[in-house]
Amino acid sequence: MKRINSLESLPENIDILTGIDLIGNIKRLFKTPAQMPGCLFLLCIRGNCSITIHLSKYELKKNSIAIIFPHQFVQVMEESNDCRFIFVGFSKKLIQSPPLFSRMIEYTPPIFEEPVIELRPEVAEIFYEYFKVLTKAMRLPNSFIKDEQADLICSQLIMGLGNIYKQGESNERPRYNRNQEIVKELVRVVIENYRSERNISFYAEKMHLSPQHLSTTIKKTTGKTLTDIISTFVIRDAQAKLRSTELTIQEIAYSLNFPDISFFGKYFKRYTGMSPKQYRNME
């Protein structure tokens, strides 16, 4: 895998990206929480690690595959020195296109709920060989895999993994009670809106619940306040931009819908203990 310095450095004009990570680049890219700019299929081919996706922690080991959707925050936590991956990634634009979305809608809910699957060795081998073929094909000077074929490849992967869920190939999916369902739905709504909305009433209205009921349920189920959850996404986004982009602090503040740099600075310091400038300059 060619070294990628940051997620922001990924080319914007391609819909599919493949590779075999032999230098630990994946672990470096996600050492701190980072927001996925597209959709990533990450197959562990060696070693093991802990990974946080969508505020939940999962264990990845050989023959495990993680499916990470656009806007989800990801962090690779503890990992073995020999932990390595093979991956296929797709652009957010492709994933959100109407034709692909209509084909995927039947399969994505269970994957969204359980983004890490432990595959049987023979099934993992099929995915590994397929990823490897795609990687070799993409390296050809005049690749016969063009961007316009990317939606078909992505559909195959989603449908294949969706069928694994349906056929019971993965571990039994957890059953959620009503409060847990509310938490899962809240996180989905926050992911879509945290850049522009931090008002509890907004999220309560979106979920057709009273602010009091939503706040009480979230606190009881997660131990965190609704404000804590919203701020987690805001701060992680800000941290990713401060570390991985050349945007000015003012531009970052505006991208997260803060009225001015002063308000953003106070908000950031409240949750991190340092100013945005201090965080950006921190080694």
Secondary structure, 3 states (H helix, E strand, C coil): CCCCCCHHHCCCCCCEEEEEECCCHHHHHCCCCEECCEEEEEEEEECEEEEEECCEEEEEECCEEEEECCCCEEEEEEECCCCEEEEEEEEHHHHCCHHHHHHHCCCHHHHHHCCEEECCHHHHHHHHHHHHHHHHHHHCCCCCCCHHHHHHHHHHHHHHHHHHHHCCCCCCCCCCCHHHHHHHHHHHHHHHHCCCCCCHHHHHHHCCCCHHHHHHHHHHHHCCCHHHHHHHHHHHHHHHHHHHCCCCHHHHHHHCCCCCHHHHHHHHHHHHCCCHHHHHHCC
